[in-house]
Amino acid sequence: MDNPDTLDCGAAAADLDGRTVVVTGGTRGVGAGIARAFTQAGAHVVICARRPPEVPVEQADFVPVDLRDPAAVQTFFDSLPRLDVLVNNAGGAPYRPLAEADAERHARVIELNLTAPLTASIAAYEHLRRARGSIVMIGSVSGSRPSPGSAAYGAAKAGLESLARSMAVEWAPEIRVNTLVVGMVRTELAHLHYGGEDGVAAVARTVPLGRLARPSDIGAAAVFLASDAAAYISGASILVHGGGERPAFLDAATANKDQQGEVG
């Protein structure tokens, strides 16, 4: 019997030749970065979203699907000849304080960010079970900290992480399920969240690694979780946030200014 400690996991991490990967909402930003990472790893990538990408992802196919329509989602997955990996990336939310919109608008955010990934995962189940495949949920740090202005989004992402952990137990050992807990990412829409270049730079300075994530950073982490190098990882939440956020009290406190980071 081979010693598992001697296996070449490094090679396996980047080799997804012959595998089919579905990336939901992969038409721009983080989703496009994930799709590109999988194509570069040799996978056949299918992107599904309501609208086609303005800039097509090279070597990836696009199929229009409304992920909030369970019948359409089931029809899409039934049409695939095989499926090895599902990346539940579709999501997002505008800035919307709770009291400035009705409950129905907030519910739509939860539907897109939590119910739609559940719908897609169930529709993909038989394919993934046969392939002994995996699901990668794209979560957010908003699910584990206060998210003012996007509270419904944060609640949905918290639920998504919980869903992934339960799914990993129910569907083991045939299907692995993990979550990438993503921090701030510089995409083509970053200015809507952080402002212009000055705003992006100011926000980047709050990240310990000194920059926002690139979509390719998220893509590389997703490829790893889907690969054989992560064969014993399931039910995990991996933080991809550049070190997190510096505690606000450190800058507010008047003590120990010459010893930043130490407990006063």
C-alpha positions in Angstrom: 0.0 0.0 0.0 1.3 3.5 -0.9 2.4 5.8 1.9 0.0 8.8 1.6 2.8 11.0 3.0 4.9 10.3 -0.2 2.2 11.1 -2.8 2.8 14.0 -5.1 -0.1 16.3 -4.1 1.5 19.3 -5.7 1.0 18.0 -9.2 -2.6 16.9 -8.5 -3.5 20.4 -7.3 -3.2 21.9 -10.8 -4.3 19.0 -12.9 -8.1 19.0 -13.6 -7.9 17.7 -17.2 -11.1 16.0 -18.3 -13.2 17.3 -15.4 -16.3 19.5 -15.9 -16.8 22.5 -13.7 -19.9 24.7 -13.4 -19.3 28.2 -12.1 -22.5 30.0 -11.3 -22.5 33.8 -12.0 -19.1 33.5 -13.6 -19.4 36.3 -16.1 -17.4 39.0 -14.3 -15.4 39.8 -11.2 -14.7 37.0 -8.8 -16.7 34.5 -10.8 -14.8 35.2 -14.0 -11.5 34.9 -12.0 -12.7 31.5 -10.8 -13.7 30.4 -14.2 -10.3 31.4 -15.7 -8.4 29.6 -12.9 -10.3 26.3 -13.7 -9.7 26.6 -17.5 -6.0 27.2 -16.8 -6.0 24.0 -14.7 -7.3 22.1 -17.7 -11.0 21.8 -16.8 -13.9 22.1 -19.1 -15.8 25.1 -17.6 -19.4 26.0 -18.0 -20.6 29.4 -16.8 -24.3 29.9 -16.0 -25.9 33.2 -15.3 -28.9 35.2 -16.4 -26.9 37.4 -18.8 -23.9 36.6 -21.0 -20.6 38.1 -20.1 -19.6 41.4 -21.7 -16.1 39.9 -22.0 -16.3 36.2 -22.6 -14.0 34.0 -20.5 -11.7 32.3 -23.0 -12.2 28.5 -23.3 -15.3 28.5 -21.1 -18.9 27.9 -22.3 -21.8 30.0 -21.3 -25.4 28.9 -20.7 -28.1 31.3 -19.7 -29.9 30.2 -16.5 -31.9 32.1 -14.0 -30.6 30.5 -10.8 -33.7 31.6 -8.9 -35.9 29.4 -11.1 -35.7 25.8 -9.7 -37.1 24.2 -12.9 -34.7 26.0 -15.1 -31.8 25.0 -12.8 -32.8 21.4 -12.9 -33.1 21.4 -16.7 -29.7 22.9 -17.0 -28.0 20.3 -14.8 -29.9 17.5 -16.4 -28.5 18.6 -19.8 -24.9 18.1 -18.7 -23.2 14.9 -19.8 -21.1 14.9 -16.6 -20.2 17.2 -13.7 -17.2 17.0 -11.3 -17.2 20.4 -9.6 -19.9 23.0 -8.7 -18.8 26.4 -7.7 -21.7 28.3 -6.1 -20.4 31.8 -6.8 -23.5 33.8 -8.0 -24.5 36.4 -5.4 -24.0 39.9 -4.3 -26.2 42.8 -3.0 -26.4 46.6 -3.3 -25.9 48.9 -0.4 -29.3 48.9 1.2 -29.9 49.8 4.9 -32.6 47.6 6.5 -35.1 50.4 7.1 -34.8 51.8 3.6 -36.3 48.9 1.8 -39.2 46.5 2.4 -38.8 42.9 3.5 -39.4 41.6 0.0 -36.3 43.3 -1.4 -34.1 41.9 1.4 -35.7 38.5 0.9 -34.5 38.6 -2.8 -31.0 39.0 -1.6 -31.3 36.0 0.6 -32.8 34.0 -2.2 -29.9 34.8 -4.5 -27.1 34.2 -2.0 -28.5 31.3 0.0 -31.5 29.6 -1.7 -30.0 29.6 -5.2 -26.9 27.8 -4.1 -29.0 25.2 -2.3 -31.2 24.8 -5.4 -28.1 24.3 -7.7 -26.5 21.9 -5.3 -29.5 19.6 -5.1 -29.9 19.7 -8.9 -26.3 18.8 -9.3 -26.3 16.1 -6.6 -26.6 13.0 -8.8 -23.9 14.1 -11.2 -21.5 14.9 -8.3 -22.3 11.7 -6.5 -21.4 9.6 -9.5 -18.2 11.5 -10.1 -17.3 11.7 -6.4 -17.0 15.4 -7.0 -17.0 18.5 -4.9 -18.9 21.7 -4.2 -17.1 25.0 -3.4 -19.3 27.7 -1.8 -18.2 31.3 -2.2 -18.9 32.8 1.2 -17.9 36.1 2.7 -16.4 37.7 5.8 -19.8 39.5 5.9 -21.3 36.3 7.2 -19.1 36.3 10.4 -19.1 40.0 11.3 -21.6 42.9 11.3 -22.6 43.9 7.8 -24.3 47.3 8.0 -25.9 48.3 4.7 -25.9 44.7 3.5 -27.4 42.9 6.5 -29.5 40.5 4.4 -26.4 39.6 2.4 -24.4 38.9 5.5 -27.1 36.8 7.0 -27.3 34.8 3.8 -23.6 34.2 3.7 -23.7 33.0 7.3 -26.4 30.6 6.3 -24.4 29.4 3.3 -21.5 28.5 5.5 -23.7 26.5 7.8 -25.4 24.9 4.9 -22.1 23.8 3.5 -21.0 22.1 6.8 -24.3 20.2 7.0 -24.1 19.2 3.3 -20.6 18.0 3.8 -21.8 15.5 6.5 -25.0 14.4 4.7 -23.3 13.8 1.3 -20.1 12.3 2.5 -18.2 10.3 1.4 -19.2 10.8 -2.2 -19.2 14.6 -2.3 -16.9 17.0 -0.6 -18.3 20.4 0.3 -16.2 23.4 1.4 -16.5 27.2 1.7 -14.2 30.0 0.7 -14.8 32.9 3.1 -13.8 35.8 0.9 -12.7 39.2 2.0 -12.5 42.4 0.0 -11.8 41.9 -3.7 -10.7 44.4 -6.3 -13.0 43.8 -9.3 -14.2 46.0 -12.1 -17.0 47.2 -9.7 -14.8 47.9 -6.7 -15.4 51.6 -7.1 -19.1 51.1 -6.2 -18.1 49.8 -2.8 -14.9 51.7 -1.9 -14.9 54.8 -4.2 -12.2 55.7 -6.7 -8.5 54.9 -6.6 -8.0 56.9 -3.4 -10.8 55.0 -1.7 -9.5 51.6 -2.9 -6.0 52.5 -1.7 -7.3 53.6 1.7 -9.3 50.4 2.1 -6.3 48.3 1.0 -4.2 49.8 3.8 -6.6 48.3 6.3 -5.7 44.8 5.1 -2.7 43.2 6.8 -1.3 42.0 3.4 -1.6 45.6 2.1 -3.9 45.0 -0.9 -7.4 43.8 -1.8 -7.6 40.3 -3.2 -7.5 39.7 -7.0 -10.2 37.5 -8.6 -7.3 35.2 -9.5 -6.5 34.7 -5.7 -10.0 33.4 -5.2 -9.8 31.3 -8.3 -6.6 29.6 -7.1 -8.1 28.8 -3.8 -11.2 27.3 -5.5 -9.1 25.1 -7.8 -7.1 23.8 -4.8 -10.3 22.8 -2.9 -11.7 21.1 -6.0 -8.4 19.2 -6.7 -7.1 15.9 -5.5 -4.7 17.8 -3.3 -7.7 18.6 -1.0 -9.0 15.1 -1.1 -9.3 15.0 2.7 -10.8 18.5 3.1 -14.5 18.6 3.6 -16.8 20.7 5.7 -14.1 23.4 6.0 -14.2 27.1 5.8 -11.0 28.6 4.4 -10.4 32.3 4.9 -9.2 34.2 1.9 -9.0 37.7 3.3 -5.4 38.8 3.3 -5.1 38.5 7.1 -8.5 39.9 8.1 -9.2 43.4 9.5 -7.3 45.4 12.0 -9.3 45.8 15.2 -10.8 49.3 15.3 -10.0 49.7 19.1 -6.3 49.7 18.4 -6.6 53.0 16.5 -9.1 54.5 18.8 -7.2 53.8 22.0 -4.9 56.5 23.4 -2.7 54.0 25.3 0.4 52.2 23.9 0.6 54.2 20.7 4.3 53.3 20.6 3.5 49.6 20.9 0.8 49.0 18.3 -0.6 45.5 18.4 0.3 44.8 22.0 -2.4 44.4 24.6 -2.5 47.4 27.0 
